[in-house]
Amino acid sequence: MAKPTVADYLLERLRAWDVTEVFAYPGDGINGILAAWGRADDKPTFIQARHEEMAAFEAVGYAKFTGKFGVCMATSGPGAIHLLNGLYDAKLDHVPVVAIVGQTSRSAMGGSYQQEVDLLSLYKDVASEYVQMVTVPEQLPGVLDRAIRVAMAERAPTAVIIPSDVQELEYSAPTHAFKMVPSSLGVDWPTSVPGGDAIARAAEVLNAGSKVAILAGQGARGARAELEQVAEILGAGVAKPLLGKDVLSDELPYVTGSIGLLGTRPSYELMEGCDTLLTVGSSFPYTQFLPGFGQARAVQIDIDGKYVGMRYPYEVNLVGDARATLRALIPLLERKEDRSWREDIEAKVTRWWETMEKEAMVEADPVNPMRLFHELSTRLPGDAIVTADSGSSANWYARQLKFHGGVRGSLSGNLATMGPGVPYGIGAKFGHPGRPVIVFAGDGAMQMNGLAELITIKHYWERWSDPRLIVAVLHNDDLNQVTWEMRAMEGAPKFAESQTLPDVDYAAFAASLGLQGINVDKPGDLGPAWDRALAAGRPTVLDVRVDPSIPPIPPHATLEQAKATARAMLAGDENRRSVIVEGIKTKVQEFLPHSR
């Protein structure tokens, strides 16, 4: 019987770390590993994406929605290069992903050989926390184990490079000898809490304020009950960055929703009016949406000391686990007896959701994109996972979707790259095969790579215990987000040569793969289309013809942005008439009489 190779041991070690899926694409730079996979009866499961970038996104989506680390793999040269964008998405959103990549044989290195790329240099930034090349068999367990532990400890991508000839060497374990580095499996993490004096100083700041605002990011996801208790004691409102959209239910009357460029009016006004700020698990970058400097006393809680004290002049910076730190803080907090600040927040939140419904019901040609999201909100299963691509779909994801129960959601937060919506959804399905997954993607993202990944869905969907993976396409034949950014930021009319997309029947493409495809071009058909998709026994593509002239106007749009958009219209924008009409009809909903 042949002795195990380095590649055999690699897969054995991944199994020992409880890795069940590897998102990958084959190539001769990892042939040794592929051969080992055949001997290992496909354990862990090789999930074949259509492109290495999609494999990386799938690993990111898997990690985001499971709390585990994701693993992706690619061949040498071009395969390793293609992983980079997905790995940068992981880096900027603080997601643990381990990339395993091939390399040319050691004997060819330095010889300008085919597919020879200096991967250590290439990966030095994206995997800055840990990147290493395995050059002898005894090195493998230590390098792989460290890559996994560092990825989890730093919530970052790491990379292991294995030359093709090393993959085929007979495996030999490190020994108890000089310059050998034995390794071990597993890790137990501490629950860190700041010292009592620091907790007391934070409580003093929070107790002194009368108008408290909380900013709860993705780092607070495990502290839902504690956040609710703190908000109740302090009479606070809670705003959420996009990556923290699922941290607290939008059904709580004091949750003001998203904050920032795509945020809500109540979140904007919460920060404008507060005198105290508590930030939990967020490094939200847009300081212009935080209280003015000097306006509020502030406390920050974050597990990572590298990210405290940023963005705002925080008076107390607590490094610790969000849940444990809030638990230590709660006994020292004093209930605000004057609830007028909280009551004002709740009134504004109620009016906001009424406004969102009214805006979603504004007539458009043919379908108002906001209504696509609004109709789902009333039907959203409590265990759903929702992903959104970058672009105009992120606007409506941020402001129109009302999360409740155990709904999870994410998008490319800090990289804001096009294309992760569908692969995130695929990664989510492998992490949670029994939960429904819903993806929102613009037609630009679908043409970039979403259509190809529908083939991946076709390939694997029958493995999932709940087959529902719904891809809702915002079909307007326009790269709409950039079109609007040009109008609002540059004062430039739509440049059709760069912005207009070729027309594609996305539903027909899905149907050709054996998936359910539904075309929607009437507003009244949206609700029944969602019902069909949510009741289906197979994945569905909703191809929805939405109006590109519905403006993604944030409620805090500046006068300069309004002037720039007007200049763009006057300069001869091809959609100027519909943009003006739809813009007025949509914006006026904020000022019409409501139920309160």
C-alpha positions in Angstrom: 0.0 0.0 0.0 1.4 3.4 -1.0 2.3 5.7 1.8 0.3 8.9 2.2 1.6 12.0 0.3 1.7 15.6 1.5 -1.6 16.1 -0.4 -3.2 13.1 1.4 -2.2 14.5 4.7 -3.4 18.0 3.8 -7.0 16.7 3.3 -6.7 14.5 6.5 -5.7 17.6 8.5 -8.6 19.7 7.0 -11.0 16.9 8.1 -9.4 16.9 11.6 -10.3 20.7 11.7 -13.9 19.7 10.8 -13.7 21.3 7.4 -16.6 19.8 5.4 -16.4 21.9 2.2 -13.7 23.5 0.2 -14.7 26.0 -2.5 -12.4 25.6 -5.4 -11.5 25.3 -9.1 -9.1 22.7 -10.4 -5.8 23.2 -12.3 -2.6 21.4 -12.9 -0.9 23.4 -10.1 -2.9 21.4 -7.6 -3.1 18.1 -9.5 -1.5 16.3 -6.6 -4.2 17.5 -4.2 -6.9 16.6 -6.7 -5.5 13.0 -7.0 -5.6 12.8 -3.2 -9.2 14.0 -3.2 -10.0 11.0 -5.3 -8.4 8.7 -2.8 -10.2 10.5 0.1 -13.7 9.8 -1.3 -14.3 13.5 -1.8 -13.9 14.4 1.9 -14.0 17.3 2.5 -16.4 17.9 -0.3 -14.8 19.7 -3.3 -17.3 22.4 -4.3 -16.6 23.4 -7.9 -17.3 27.1 -8.6 -17.2 28.4 -12.2 -14.3 30.8 -11.4 -11.8 31.1 -8.7 -13.1 34.5 -7.6 -16.5 32.9 -7.0 -14.9 30.2 -5.0 -13.4 32.8 -2.7 -16.7 34.6 -2.4 -18.4 31.3 -1.6 -15.9 30.7 1.2 -16.5 34.3 2.5 -20.3 33.7 2.4 -19.9 30.4 4.2 -17.8 32.0 6.9 -20.0 35.0 7.3 -23.1 32.9 7.9 -21.7 30.0 9.9 -19.2 31.7 12.2 -16.6 29.2 11.1 -13.6 29.7 8.8 -14.1 29.2 5.1 -11.6 27.4 2.8 -11.0 28.1 -0.9 -8.4 26.5 -3.2 -7.0 27.3 -6.6 -4.2 26.4 -8.9 -0.9 28.2 -9.4 -0.5 31.4 -11.5 -3.9 32.6 -12.8 -5.9 30.6 -10.4 -4.2 32.1 -7.4 -4.5 35.6 -8.9 -8.3 35.1 -9.5 -8.8 34.4 -5.7 -7.6 37.9 -4.8 -10.8 39.9 -5.0 -12.7 37.5 -2.9 -9.9 37.4 -0.4 -9.8 41.2 -0.2 -13.5 41.1 0.5 -12.7 38.8 3.4 -9.9 41.1 4.6 -11.9 44.3 4.6 -15.0 42.7 6.2 -12.9 40.8 8.8 -13.9 37.3 7.8 -11.7 34.2 8.5 -10.9 32.5 5.2 -8.0 30.1 4.5 -6.7 30.0 0.8 -4.7 27.0 -0.3 -3.0 27.6 -3.6 -0.6 25.7 -5.9 2.7 26.8 -7.2 5.2 25.6 -9.8 7.7 22.9 -8.8 10.5 24.0 -6.6 13.1 23.1 -9.3 11.5 25.6 -11.7 11.3 28.6 -9.4 13.3 31.5 -10.5 13.4 30.2 -14.1 10.6 32.3 -15.6 8.6 29.1 -15.9 5.0 28.8 -17.1 2.5 30.1 -14.5 5.4 31.1 -12.2 4.2 34.0 -10.1 5.8 35.2 -6.9 2.8 34.3 -4.8 4.5 35.2 -1.5 4.8 38.8 -2.7 1.4 38.8 -4.4 -0.3 37.6 -1.3 1.7 39.7 1.1 -1.0 42.4 1.4 -4.3 40.4 1.1 -3.0 37.7 3.5 -0.8 40.0 5.6 -1.7 38.3 8.8 -0.2 35.0 7.6 1.1 33.7 4.3 3.6 30.9 4.0 4.9 28.4 1.4 5.4 24.7 2.3 8.7 23.5 0.9 9.2 20.2 2.9 6.6 17.7 4.2 7.4 18.2 7.8 6.4 21.9 7.5 2.8 21.2 6.5 1.0 20.7 9.8 2.5 23.7 11.5 1.8 26.0 8.5 -1.7 24.8 8.0 -2.7 24.9 11.6 -1.2 28.4 12.0 -3.0 29.6 8.9 -6.3 28.4 10.4 -5.7 29.7 13.9 -4.5 33.1 12.6 -7.5 33.4 10.3 -9.8 32.8 13.3 -7.9 34.9 15.8 -7.5 37.9 13.5 -10.8 37.4 11.5 -8.8 37.7 8.3 -7.7 35.7 5.2 -4.6 33.7 5.4 -2.8 31.7 2.7 -0.9 28.4 2.3 1.2 27.9 -0.9 2.2 24.4 -1.8 4.4 23.7 -4.8 3.2 21.0 -7.1 6.1 18.7 -6.5 5.8 19.0 -2.7 2.2 17.9 -3.0 3.4 14.5 -4.3 6.1 13.9 -1.8 5.7 11.1 0.8 4.4 12.7 4.0 6.8 12.8 6.9 5.7 14.3 10.2 7.8 16.8 12.1 9.9 15.2 14.9 11.1 16.1 18.3 14.3 17.6 16.9 16.2 20.8 16.4 14.5 23.2 13.9 11.4 21.0 13.7 8.0 22.7 14.5 5.4 20.1 15.7 1.9 21.3 15.8 -1.5 20.4 17.3 -5.2 20.6 16.6 -7.9 22.8 18.1 -8.1 26.0 19.9 -10.2 27.4 22.8 -10.7 31.1 22.8 -10.9 33.3 26.0 -13.9 35.5 26.7 -12.2 38.8 27.4 -13.7 41.5 29.6 -12.1 44.9 30.4 -11.1 45.6 34.0 -13.6 46.9 36.5 -12.2 50.4 36.6 -12.7 50.7 32.8 -16.2 49.4 33.0 -17.0 51.9 35.7 -15.7 54.8 33.7 -17.8 53.7 30.7 -20.9 53.5 32.9 -20.2 57.0 34.2 -20.2 58.4 30.7 -23.4 56.5 29.7 -25.2 57.4 32.9 -24.4 61.1 32.5 -26.1 61.5 29.1 -29.8 62.1 28.5 -29.9 61.4 24.8 -28.0 58.1 24.1 -27.4 56.6 20.7 -26.0 53.1 20.1 -24.2 52.1 17.0 -24.2 48.2 16.8 -22.0 46.6 14.2 -21.4 43.0 13.2 -19.1 42.5 16.2 -22.2 42.8 18.4 -24.1 39.9 16.7 -23.7 37.5 19.6 -24.9 40.1 22.1 -28.5 40.6 21.0 -30.2 40.2 24.4 -27.6 42.4 26.1 -27.9 45.1 23.5 -31.7 45.2 24.0 -31.3 45.4 27.7 -28.8 48.3 27.5 -31.0 50.1 25.0 -34.0 49.7 27.3 -32.1 50.9 30.5 -30.6 54.0 28.7 -33.7 54.8 26.6 -31.4 54.7 23.6 -32.0 54.4 19.9 -29.9 51.8 18.0 -28.5 52.4 14.5 -26.9 49.6 12.5 -24.1 49.8 9.8 -24.9 47.6 6.8 -22.8 44.7 8.1 -24.8 44.8 11.3 -28.2 44.8 9.7 -29.1 41.5 11.3 -27.7 42.3 14.8 -31.1 43.5 16.1 -34.6 43.0 14.8 -36.1 45.9 12.8 -39.4 45.2 14.6 -38.0 46.8 17.8 -39.5 50.3 17.8 -36.2 52.0 18.8 -34.1 50.4 16.1 -33.5 53.2 13.5 -32.1 50.9 10.8 -29.1 51.4 8.6 -26.7 54.3 8.9 -24.4 56.0 6.4 -24.5 56.6 2.7 -27.4 54.2 2.3 -28.9 54.8 5.7 -32.3 56.0 7.1 -33.5 59.3 8.2 -34.1 58.1 11.8 -30.5 57.0 12.0 -29.3 60.3 10.6 -31.4 62.2 13.1 -30.4 59.9 16.0 -26.8 60.9 15.5 -27.5 64.5 14.9 -29.5 64.8 18.2 -27.6 62.6 20.7 -25.4 63.7 23.5 -23.9 60.3 24.2 -22.7 57.5 21.8 -22.0 53.8 22.6 -20.4 51.9 19.7 -20.4 48.1 19.9 -18.5 45.9 17.5 -18.2 48.4 14.6 -15.4 50.3 12.8 -18.0 52.2 10.7 -15.8 54.5 8.6 -18.1 57.4 7.6 -17.5 59.9 10.4 -19.7 62.5 8.8 -22.7 60.3 9.9 -21.6 60.2 13.5 -22.3 63.0 16.0 -20.3 66.1 15.4 -17.0 66.2 17.2 -17.5 67.6 20.7 -21.3 67.0 20.5 -21.3 63.7 22.3 -19.4 61.8 25.0 -18.6 58.4 23.6 -17.7 54.8 24.6 -16.5 52.1 22.3 -16.5 48.3 22.8 -14.5 46.0 20.4 -12.9 42.7 20.6 -9.9 43.9 18.6 -7.7 46.6 20.1 -6.5 47.6 16.7 -9.9 49.1 15.9 -10.8 51.0 19.1 -10.4 54.7 19.3 -10.9 55.1 15.6 -13.4 57.3 13.7 -14.5 59.3 16.8 -12.9 60.9 19.9 -14.1 58.1 22.2 -13.6 58.9 25.9 -13.5 55.3 27.0 -12.2 52.5 24.7 -13.0 49.0 26.0 -11.3 46.0 24.4 -13.4 42.9 25.1 -16.1 40.5 23.9 -19.2 42.5 23.2 -21.6 40.2 25.1 -19.4 39.7 28.2 -18.5 43.4 28.3 -22.1 44.5 28.1 -23.0 42.0 30.8 -20.4 43.6 33.0 -21.6 47.0 32.2 -25.4 46.5 32.8 -25.4 46.3 36.6 -23.7 49.8 36.7 -26.2 51.5 34.3 -28.9 53.7 35.6 -32.4 53.7 34.0 -33.3 56.9 32.3 -36.6 58.0 33.8 -37.2 60.7 31.2 -38.3 58.7 28.2 -39.0 61.6 25.9 -35.8 61.0 23.8 -36.8 57.3 23.3 -40.4 58.3 22.5 -39.3 60.7 19.9 -37.0 58.1 18.3 -39.9 55.6 18.2 -42.2 58.1 16.6 -39.6 58.8 13.9 -39.1 55.1 13.3 -42.8 54.4 12.9 -43.1 57.2 10.4 -40.0 56.0 8.5 -41.5 52.5 7.9 -44.8 54.1 6.8 -42.8 56.3 4.4 -40.9 53.3 3.1 -44.2 51.5 2.3 -45.5 54.6 0.6 -42.4 55.0 -1.5 -42.5 51.3 -2.5 -46.1 51.8 -3.8 -45.2 54.8 -6.0 -46.1 53.9 -9.6 -43.2 53.3 -11.9 -42.4 52.1 -15.4 -42.8 49.2 -15.2 -42.0 48.1 -11.6 -40.7 50.2 -8.7 -37.6 48.4 -7.4 -38.5 49.3 -3.8 -41.6 47.3 -4.0 -39.7 44.2 -4.9 -38.0 44.4 -1.4 -41.1 45.6 0.4 -43.2 42.7 -0.8 -40.5 40.3 0.5 -40.5 42.0 3.9 -44.1 40.9 4.6 -43.2 37.3 3.6 -39.7 36.9 4.8 -39.2 33.6 6.6 -37.9 34.0 10.1 -34.9 31.7 9.4 -34.0 33.2 6.0 -30.5 34.3 4.9 -30.5 37.3 2.7 -27.5 38.5 0.6 -27.3 41.6 -1.6 -24.9 42.6 -4.3 -23.2 45.9 -4.5 -25.1 48.6 -6.5 -28.6 49.8 -6.4 -29.8 46.6 -4.8 -27.7 47.5 -1.7 -29.8 50.8 -1.4 -33.1 49.0 -1.1 -31.6 46.1 1.0 -30.5 48.8 3.5 -33.7 50.8 3.7 -36.6 48.6 2.6 -36.0 45.2 4.1 -37.4 44.7 7.6 -35.4 42.0 9.3 -37.0 40.0 12.2 -36.5 36.8 14.2 -33.4 34.9 13.2 -33.0 36.5 9.7 -29.4 36.8 8.7 -28.1 39.1 6.0 -24.8 40.4 4.6 -23.2 42.0 1.5 -19.7 43.2 0.6 -19.5 46.0 3.2 -16.1 47.7 2.9 -14.8 46.5 -0.4 -18.3 47.0 -1.9 -17.2 44.8 -4.9 -19.6 43.7 -7.6 -20.5 40.1 -7.9 -20.6 38.5 -4.4 -24.4 38.2 -4.1 -24.9 34.9 -5.8 -21.8 33.2 -4.5 -22.5 34.4 -1.0 -25.9 32.7 -1.3 -24.2 29.5 -2.5 -21.8 29.6 0.5 -24.7 30.2 2.8 -26.6 27.2 1.5 -23.6 24.9 2.1 -23.3 26.3 5.6 -27.1 26.1 6.3 -28.6 23.6 3.8 -31.9 23.6 5.7 -32.5 27.4 5.5 -34.0 29.4 2.7 -31.5 31.8 1.0 -32.5 34.9 -0.9 -30.1 36.9 -3.1 -30.7 40.4 -4.6 -28.5 41.2 -7.6 -28.5 43.9 -10.2 -28.4 42.9 -13.8 -24.9 44.2 -14.1 -23.7 41.8 -11.4 -25.6 39.0 -13.0 -23.9 39.6 -16.3 -20.5 39.9 -14.7 -20.7 36.5 -13.0 -24.1 35.7 -11.5 -25.3 33.9 -14.6 -22.3 31.5 -14.5 -22.9 30.8 -10.8 -26.5 29.8 -11.6 -24.8 26.7 -13.2 -23.1 26.0 -9.8 -26.6 26.2 -8.2 -27.9 23.7 -10.8 -25.0 21.4 -10.0 -25.5 21.2 -6.3 -29.1 22.3 -5.3 -30.4 18.8 -4.9 -28.0 18.2 -2.0 -29.7 20.9 0.1 -32.4 19.7 2.5 -34.3 23.0 1.8 -33.9 23.6 -2.0 -35.0 27.3 -1.8 -32.3 29.6 -3.1 -34.0 32.6 -4.7 -32.1 35.1 -6.9 -34.1 38.3 -7.5 -32.6 40.2 -10.4 -33.2 44.0 -10.6 -33.5 44.1 -14.4 -33.2 47.6 -15.8 -30.5 47.3 -18.5 -28.5 49.9 -16.7 -25.5 50.0 -14.3 -27.8 52.0 -12.2 -25.8 52.8 -9.1 -22.9 54.3 -11.1 -25.4 56.2 -13.3 -26.9 57.8 -10.3 -23.5 58.5 -8.7 -22.4 60.3 -11.9 -25.5 62.4 -11.8 -25.3 63.3 -8.1 -21.5 63.6 -7.6 -20.3 64.7 -11.0 -23.3 66.6 -12.3 -22.9 64.5 -15.5 -25.7 63.0 -17.5 -26.0 59.3 -18.1 -23.2 58.1 -20.5 -25.1 55.4 -22.3 -22.0 53.8 -23.8 -20.7 52.8 -20.4 -24.0 52.4 -18.5 -26.5 50.7 -20.8 -26.5 46.9 -20.6 -27.5 44.4 -23.3 -30.9 42.9 -22.6 -30.9 39.3 -21.2 -33.8 37.1 -20.2 -32.5 35.9 -16.8 -35.6 33.8 -16.1 -35.2 32.0 -19.4 -31.5 31.3 -18.7 -32.5 29.8 -15.3 -35.3 27.7 -16.9 -32.8 26.3 -19.4 -30.8 25.0 -16.4 -33.9 23.3 -14.9 -34.4 26.0 -12.3 -37.6 27.9 -11.9 -37.6 31.2 -13.8 -40.3 33.8 -13.2 -40.6 37.0 -15.3 -42.3 40.0 -13.5 -43.1 43.2 -15.3 -46.3 44.3 -13.4 -46.2 45.5 -9.8 -49.3 43.4 -8.9 -47.4 40.3 -9.9 -44.6 40.7 -7.3 -46.4 39.3 -4.3 -47.6 36.2 -6.1 -44.1 35.7 -7.6 -42.5 35.8 -4.2 -45.2 33.3 -3.0 -44.3 30.9 -5.8 -40.6 31.2 -5.2 -40.9 30.7 -1.5 -43.1 27.6 -2.0 -41.0 26.1 -4.8 -39.2 22.8 -4.5 -36.2 24.1 -6.5 -34.1 27.3 -6.8 -35.8 30.2 -8.5 -34.7 33.3 -10.5 -37.1 36.2 -10.3 -36.4 38.4 -13.3 -38.0 41.7 -12.4 -38.2 44.6 -14.8 -37.5 47.6 -12.6 -37.6 51.3 -13.4 -34.0 52.8 -13.6 -35.5 56.2 -13.0 -36.5 55.6 -9.4 -33.8 57.6 -7.5 -31.9 56.0 -4.7 -32.0 59.4 -2.8 -30.8 59.1 0.7 -32.9 61.1 3.2 -29.9 63.1 4.0 -28.9 64.1 0.5 -27.0 67.3 0.4 -28.0 70.5 -1.5 -24.9 70.1 -3.6 -25.9 66.6 -4.6 -29.4 67.9 -5.6 -27.8 70.7 -7.6 -25.4 68.3 -9.4 -28.3 66.0 -10.3 -30.2 69.0 -11.7 -27.1 69.9 -13.8 -27.0 66.4 -15.1 -30.6 66.6 -16.2 -30.1 70.0 -17.9 -27.1 68.6 -19.7 -29.3 66.2 -21.6 -29.6 63.0 -19.6 -31.5 60.5 -21.8 -33.8 59.7 -18.8 -34.3 63.2 -17.6 -38.1 63.3 -17.9 -38.8 60.1 -16.0 -36.0 60.8 -13.5 -37.7 64.1 -12.6 -41.2 62.7 -12.4 -40.2 59.6 -10.4 -37.9 61.6 -8.1 -40.7 64.1 -7.2 -43.2 61.3 -6.6 -40.8 59.4 -4.4 -39.4 62.2 -2.4 -42.8 63.7 -1.6 -43.8 60.6 0.3 -41.6 61.8 3.2 -43.7 64.9 3.7 -47.3 63.6 3.1 -49.5 63.2 6.2 -49.0 59.8 7.9 -50.9 57.9 10.6 -48.9 59.8 13.2 
